[in-house]
Amino acid sequence: MQVDKNLLEKYNIPVPRYTSYPPANHFTDDFKESEFKDLLVTSNTEEPHNIAFYIHIPFCAQICHYCGCNAIKMKRADEVKTYITALKKEIEMLVSEVDKGRKISQIHYGGGTPNAIKAHYLKEINDILFSHFQLIESPEIAIECNPAHLSYSYLDELFDAGFNRFSFGIQDFDECVLQDVNRRPSALPVGDLVKYVKAKNIKFAVNLDFIYGLPGQSVESFCESIQQAIEIKPDRLVTFSYAHVPWFKEHQKILDEKGLPSADDKLEMFLAAYDMLLKAGYISIGLDHYALPEDELCQALDKHQLHRNFQGYCTKRTTGQVYAVGVSSISQLSGGYVQNTKDIKPYIEAIEKGEFPVEKGILVSDEQKLIRMVINELMCNKYIQWQTIADEFAIGVDEVKKKVAYDENLLNQFKEDLLIEFSKDELSITELGTMFIRNIVASFDPALSGSKKRYSNSL
C-alpha cells in the first residue's frame, strides 16, 4: 500500500484508541462500589447476554521497558498464592450477582505474564468459572503467554486447564531488539511451540503478537521478523503500534535514551508488514489484526459481525459483557465500565473485607451507548448503516446523526483523501482509510472536541 506523506502529516495527531467508549481516561475516581453492584444486577437483563471474563495476572519475571500494562516484578511464591486466593474470592463475590442461566462465551487471561505463575493456579480459576456457568459451543478460552517462560509440559497443563487459544507475545524475533527493551527471547523455537499446540488439537488456535516502533528496529529487521512469522503460519497475527506514553508509564523514558524509530520508519514498518501479510494470504482485520481466511474473524468480517474490547478483536458470537477480576482489570458492562484498584495490597484488603476493589468507573448514558455502537461498528467492521443504528435505539436517522455530531464537510474531506465512501444512508472505510481509522472514528465523538485528555498519536 502506498500512502501520501501529506496524509500522514495531516492525520498523525493524538486520538483515543477506542477500546472502550467513553475511553478509559474518562473514568472518574468517585465511582462507588454500590454503583458497581447495581451494574452487575442490571447487566443480567442487558445485551450481550453472554458472559466474558477477563482475568488479570500482574506478575512478570522482569518488566519490559515498552510495557504499558499494569505489571509487577514477581518476587515471592507466597505473594502469588495470596493474590490468587483473593482473586478466586473476588470471582465468587462477582458470580453471586450474575444469572447462572447465562453462558460463558469468552475467558481471557492477560497481564503481566499469566504463564509466569504455576499453571495449577490457572486451572483452579477456570474450574471455578466452569462450575458456575455453562459454556456456549466453541467458546474462546484464551491466555497471553510470554514464550520465554513456556515449556511443552507447561502447555500440557494449559490444555488440561481448558485453554484453546494461545497468544504468544513475540514482539520481535531480533534478540538485539529484545535485549534493548529488557525482554528475553523464546525458550523454545516458536515454530515448534505452534506445531505442538496444533498437534494437540487442530481446532486450537495460536496468535503471534508483534510490536513495531521499538528501539533498534528498522524496516528491514521488522520485515525479517514478519517473514519468520509467515513461515510459522499462526492462525492470527497482530502488529501493535508501540504507544509511547512516558507521562503515564515512567519506565518508558528508558526507550527515549536508546532512541526510537522515526515516524516515517515506523509507518514503513506497518506498511511493509501489511503488504507481506496480505501477499501471504492473511486478511486484514480492523486496526492491527490479521487472520487466515478460514479463521472465524474473517468469516465475521464478511458478515459485519466483528466486535472489539480491551482484549482485542473477537466475533459477536463470542462477545459477552466483560466481568473482570484482578488488579486494574476493567469490567465492560452494557451500562458502564468499572476498574479495580491498581495496587495489590489495597486490592487484597478490600477482598478480605468482602468489598469489591473499585477504584474508578463511569456509567454510560443512552446517548453514549449510541455513540459507542457507531464507534464499535466502524472500528470493527469498517461499515455503518445509519438506519440500523436508528432502529436499535428507536429514533430517527437524523437524530442519530445529531447525537454523533455528523459533519458532512468533514466527511467530504475524508472522502477527498480516499479514506471513506459515504452516502446519506451508509458509510464505509476504504483500505487506505484503515490506516487512519482512529481519526475517522474520532469525528463521531462529540466529547473529543475541546478535550484536554492526552492520547498517543494515531500512527
C-alpha positions in Angstrom: 0.0 0.0 0.0 1.3 3.5 -0.9 0.4 6.4 1.4 0.9 10.0 0.6 3.2 11.7 3.1 0.9 14.7 3.2 -1.8 12.5 4.5 0.5 11.2 7.2 1.3 14.7 8.4 -2.3 15.7 8.3 -3.7 12.8 10.3 -0.9 11.8 12.7 -2.4 13.5 15.7 -3.3 12.3 19.2 -6.7 10.5 19.3 -8.1 7.8 21.5 -7.6 4.1 20.8 -11.4 3.5 21.3 -11.1 0.1 23.0 -14.0 1.4 25.0 -16.4 4.3 24.8 -16.0 6.6 26.7 -12.3 5.9 26.7 -10.7 4.8 30.0 -9.2 8.2 30.8 -12.7 9.5 31.2 -13.4 7.2 34.2 -13.8 9.0 37.5 -12.4 8.4 40.9 -15.7 9.0 42.7 -17.3 5.8 41.3 -18.9 3.8 44.2 -18.9 0.1 45.0 -22.7 0.4 45.2 -22.9 1.6 41.6 -20.9 -1.4 40.5 -23.3 -3.7 42.3 -26.2 -2.1 40.6 -24.5 -2.5 37.3 -23.9 -6.2 38.0 -27.6 -6.7 38.7 -28.9 -4.8 35.6 -26.3 -6.5 33.3 -28.3 -9.7 33.6 -31.1 -8.3 31.6 -29.0 -6.4 29.1 -27.2 -7.3 25.9 -25.0 -9.0 25.0 -26.5 -11.8 27.1 -23.4 -14.0 27.0 -20.7 -13.7 29.7 -17.0 -12.9 29.1 -14.4 -13.0 31.9 -11.1 -11.1 32.0 -8.6 -12.4 34.5 -5.6 -10.1 35.3 -2.3 -11.8 36.3 0.0 -8.9 37.0 3.2 -10.8 37.7 6.3 -10.8 35.4 9.7 -12.3 35.7 11.0 -8.9 34.5 9.4 -5.7 33.3 9.8 -4.9 29.6 10.6 -1.2 29.0 7.9 -0.7 26.5 5.2 -2.1 28.7 2.0 0.0 29.1 0.2 -2.6 31.2 -0.2 -2.9 34.9 2.6 -5.4 35.7 4.8 -6.0 38.7 8.0 -8.0 39.1 7.4 -11.3 40.7 9.4 -11.8 43.9 8.0 -14.4 46.3 5.8 -17.5 45.8 3.7 -16.6 48.8 2.9 -13.3 47.2 1.4 -15.1 44.2 -0.5 -17.5 46.3 -2.1 -14.7 48.4 -3.1 -12.8 45.3 -4.7 -15.9 43.6 -6.6 -16.6 46.8 -8.0 -13.1 46.8 -8.8 -13.3 43.0 -10.7 -16.5 43.5 -12.7 -14.9 46.3 -13.5 -11.9 44.0 -14.8 -14.3 41.4 -17.1 -15.9 43.9 -18.3 -12.5 45.0 -18.9 -11.4 41.5 -20.7 -14.6 40.2 -23.1 -14.5 43.1 -24.6 -11.4 41.3 -24.7 -12.9 37.8 -27.6 -15.0 36.4 -26.5 -18.7 36.3 -28.7 -19.2 33.3 -26.3 -17.2 31.2 -23.4 -18.8 29.3 -19.7 -18.1 29.1 -18.6 -17.3 25.6 -15.1 -16.0 26.3 -12.4 -16.1 29.0 -9.2 -14.2 28.5 -6.1 -14.1 30.8 -3.9 -11.1 30.4 -1.2 -9.4 32.4 1.5 -9.1 33.3 2.5 -12.5 32.2 -0.1 -15.1 33.0 2.2 -18.0 32.3 4.8 -16.6 34.8 2.8 -18.3 37.6 2.3 -22.0 38.1 -0.4 -23.5 35.8 -2.4 -25.2 38.6 -3.5 -21.7 39.7 -4.9 -21.0 36.2 -6.7 -24.4 36.2 -8.2 -23.7 39.7 -9.6 -20.4 38.4 -11.1 -21.9 35.3 -12.6 -24.7 37.3 -14.5 -22.2 39.4 -15.9 -20.5 36.4 -16.8 -23.8 34.7 -18.6 -24.9 37.9 -20.9 -21.9 37.9 -21.8 -21.5 34.2 -22.3 -23.5 31.1 -20.3 -22.6 28.0 -21.5 -21.8 24.5 -20.5 -24.1 21.8 -16.8 -23.5 20.9 -16.1 -20.8 23.4 -12.8 -18.9 23.3 -10.7 -19.7 26.4 -7.6 -17.6 25.8 -4.3 -16.9 27.5 -1.5 -14.5 26.8 1.9 -16.2 27.1 5.5 -15.0 27.1 7.3 -17.7 25.2 10.4 -17.1 27.3 8.7 -19.0 30.0 7.0 -21.7 28.0 7.8 -25.4 28.0 5.9 -28.3 26.5 5.0 -29.6 29.9 3.5 -26.2 30.8 1.5 -26.2 27.6 0.2 -29.6 28.5 -1.1 -28.2 31.8 -2.7 -25.3 29.9 -4.5 -27.8 27.7 -5.7 -29.7 30.8 -7.0 -26.4 32.3 -9.3 -25.9 29.3 -7.4 -23.3 27.2 -7.9 -23.4 23.4 -6.4 -20.1 22.2 -2.8 -19.1 22.9 -1.3 -15.6 22.2 2.5 -15.7 22.1 4.0 -12.3 22.8 6.9 -12.4 20.4 7.3 -8.6 19.9 10.3 -9.2 17.6 12.5 -12.1 16.6 15.6 -10.0 16.7 17.3 -10.7 20.0 19.2 -7.4 20.0 15.9 -5.6 19.9 14.6 -7.7 22.7 17.7 -7.0 24.8 17.2 -3.3 24.3 13.7 -3.5 25.7 14.5 -5.9 28.5 12.7 -8.9 27.1 14.0 -12.4 26.8 13.6 -14.4 23.6 11.5 -17.6 23.4 12.9 -20.5 25.4 11.9 -22.9 22.6 11.7 -22.4 18.8 8.4 -20.6 18.3 7.5 -22.7 15.2 7.9 -25.8 17.4 5.6 -24.3 20.0 2.9 -23.6 17.4 3.2 -27.1 15.9 2.9 -28.6 19.4 -0.4 -26.8 20.1 -1.8 -27.8 16.7 -0.7 -31.4 17.2 -2.7 -31.5 20.4 -5.9 -30.3 18.7 -6.2 -28.9 15.2 -9.0 -26.6 16.5 -6.7 -25.0 19.0 -5.6 -21.6 17.8 -2.4 -19.5 18.1 -1.8 -15.8 17.8 1.6 -14.3 17.4 1.9 -10.7 18.6 4.5 -8.2 17.4 5.3 -4.5 18.3 6.7 -2.0 15.8 8.3 1.3 16.7 10.8 -0.1 19.3 14.5 0.9 19.7 16.8 -1.0 17.4 14.1 -1.8 14.9 14.5 -0.9 11.2 12.1 -1.6 8.3 14.3 -4.4 7.1 14.7 -6.1 10.5 11.0 -5.9 11.3 10.2 -7.4 7.9 12.5 -10.3 8.7 10.5 -10.9 11.9 7.3 -10.9 9.9 8.7 -13.2 7.3 9.6 -15.7 10.1 6.1 -15.4 11.4 4.6 -16.1 8.0 6.7 -19.2 7.7 5.3 -20.4 11.1 1.8 -19.6 9.9 -0.2 -18.8 13.1 -4.0 -18.5 12.8 -3.8 -14.8 13.7 -1.1 -12.3 13.8 -1.1 -8.8 15.4 1.2 -5.9 14.7 0.8 -3.4 17.6 2.0 0.1 17.2 4.2 0.9 20.2 2.3 3.6 22.3 4.9 5.8 23.8 3.3 7.4 26.9 6.2 8.2 29.3 4.0 10.6 31.2 1.9 7.6 32.2 4.5 4.8 32.3 7.7 6.4 33.6 9.9 3.3 32.7 9.3 4.1 29.1 11.6 7.0 29.4 14.5 4.5 29.1 13.5 4.0 25.5 13.9 7.7 24.8 17.5 7.3 25.8 18.0 4.3 23.5 16.3 6.1 20.6 13.0 5.4 18.9 12.5 4.9 15.2 11.3 8.0 13.3 7.6 8.3 12.5 8.4 7.6 8.8 10.3 4.4 9.6 7.5 3.3 12.0 4.9 3.8 9.2 7.1 1.9 6.7 7.3 -1.0 9.2 3.5 -1.1 9.3 3.0 -0.8 5.6 5.7 -3.4 4.7 4.2 -5.9 7.2 0.8 -5.2 5.9 1.8 -5.9 2.3 3.7 -9.0 3.3 0.9 -10.5 5.3 -1.7 -9.8 2.6 0.5 -11.3 0.0 1.0 -14.4 2.2 -2.8 -14.9 2.3 -3.8 -13.2 5.5 -6.8 -11.0 5.8 -6.6 -7.6 7.5 -8.9 -7.3 10.5 -9.7 -3.9 11.9 -6.8 -1.8 13.0 -3.9 -4.2 13.7 -5.0 -7.8 13.4 -4.5 -10.3 10.6 -6.1 -13.8 10.3 -6.1 -16.7 7.9 -9.2 -16.8 5.6 -10.7 -19.8 7.4 -10.5 -18.1 10.8 -13.7 -17.1 12.4 -12.7 -13.4 12.5 -12.6 -13.4 8.7 -16.0 -15.0 8.4 -17.4 -12.5 10.9 -15.8 -9.6 8.9 -17.6 -10.7 5.8 -20.9 -10.5 7.7 -20.2 -7.3 9.6 -20.1 -9.4 12.8 -16.8 -8.3 14.4 -16.5 -6.8 17.9 -13.7 -5.3 19.9 -13.0 -4.9 23.6 -9.9 -4.3 25.8 -8.7 -7.8 25.0 -8.7 -7.2 21.2 -11.0 -8.3 18.3 -13.5 -11.1 18.6 -16.7 -12.1 16.9 -20.2 -11.1 18.0 -20.8 -14.8 18.5 -18.2 -14.9 21.3 -18.9 -11.4 22.5 -20.1 -11.0 26.1 -20.4 -8.3 28.7 -16.9 -8.5 30.3 -16.7 -9.3 34.0 -13.1 -8.5 35.0 -11.2 -9.7 38.1 -7.8 -8.9 39.5 -5.8 -5.7 40.0 -6.5 -2.9 37.4 -8.9 -5.1 35.4 -11.8 -3.3 33.8 -15.3 -4.7 33.6 -17.1 -3.7 30.4 -20.8 -3.9 31.0 -23.6 -2.6 28.9 -24.4 0.2 31.5 -20.9 1.2 32.4 -17.2 0.5 33.0 -15.6 -0.3 36.3 -11.8 -0.5 37.0 -10.3 -2.3 40.0 -7.6 -0.7 42.2 -4.2 -1.0 40.5 -2.1 -2.0 43.6 -2.1 -5.4 45.1 -2.2 -4.5 48.8 -5.4 -2.4 48.8 -6.9 -4.9 46.3 -6.4 -7.8 48.8 -7.5 -5.7 51.7 -10.8 -4.9 50.0 -11.5 -8.5 49.0 -10.7 -9.8 52.6 -13.4 -7.3 53.9 -15.9 -8.7 51.3 -15.8 -5.5 49.3 -15.3 -5.1 45.5 -12.0 -3.3 45.0 -13.4 -0.5 42.9 -11.0 2.4 42.1 -12.8 4.2 39.3 -15.5 3.9 36.7 -18.2 5.5 34.6 -21.9 5.0 33.9 -22.8 5.0 30.2 -25.8 7.1 29.2 -28.2 6.1 26.5 -26.6 8.7 24.2 -23.1 7.4 24.9 -24.3 3.8 24.1 -25.4 5.1 20.7 -22.1 6.7 20.1 -20.3 3.6 21.3 -22.2 1.5 18.8 -21.3 3.8 15.9 -17.6 3.7 17.0 -17.6 0.0 17.5 -19.1 -0.7 14.1 -16.6 1.5 12.3 -13.6 0.3 14.3 -14.5 -3.4 13.8 -16.5 -3.7 10.6 -15.4 -0.5 8.8 -19.0 0.0 7.8 -22.2 1.5 9.2 -25.8 1.7 8.0 -27.5 4.6 9.8 -30.9 3.0 9.7 -29.6 0.0 11.7 -28.4 2.3 14.5 -31.7 4.2 14.4 -33.7 1.0 14.7 -31.6 -0.2 17.6 -32.3 2.9 19.6 -35.9 3.5 18.2 -35.2 7.0 16.9 -34.8 8.6 13.5 -31.7 8.7 11.4 -31.4 12.5 11.6 -31.5 12.2 15.4 -28.7 9.6 15.3 -26.5 11.8 13.2 -27.2 14.8 15.5 -26.0 12.8 18.5 -22.7 11.8 16.9 -22.0 15.3 15.6 -22.3 14.2 12.0 -20.3 16.7 9.9 -20.7 16.3 6.2 -18.0 18.8 5.4 -15.5 16.8 7.4 -16.7 13.5 5.8 -16.2 15.1 2.4 -12.6 15.8 3.4 -12.1 12.1 4.3 -13.7 11.2 1.0 -11.5 13.5 -1.0 -8.5 11.9 0.7 -9.9 8.5 -0.4 -10.4 7.3 3.2 -14.1 6.7 3.1 -17.1 6.3 0.8 -20.4 7.5 2.1 -24.0 8.4 1.2 -26.8 9.7 3.4 -27.6 6.0 4.2 -24.3 4.4 4.9 -20.5 4.9 5.3 -17.7 2.5 4.6 -13.9 2.8 5.3 -11.6 2.1 2.4 -8.4 0.1 2.5 -6.4 3.3 2.7 -8.8 4.6 5.3 -8.0 1.7 7.6 -4.6 3.4 8.2 -6.5 6.4 9.6 -9.4 4.6 11.2 -8.9 6.2 14.6 -9.1 9.7 13.0 -12.3 8.8 11.2 -13.9 7.3 14.3 -12.9 10.3 16.3 -15.0 12.5 14.0 -18.1 10.9 15.5 -17.0 11.5 19.1 -18.6 14.8 20.4 -16.8 14.5 23.7 -13.4 14.8 21.9 -14.0 18.4 20.9 -12.2 20.7 23.4 -11.0 17.7 25.5 -7.7 18.2 27.4 -7.1 14.4 27.8 -3.8 13.1 26.5 -3.6 10.3 23.9 -0.9 8.7 21.8 -0.7 9.7 18.1 -2.9 7.8 15.6 0.0 6.4 13.6 
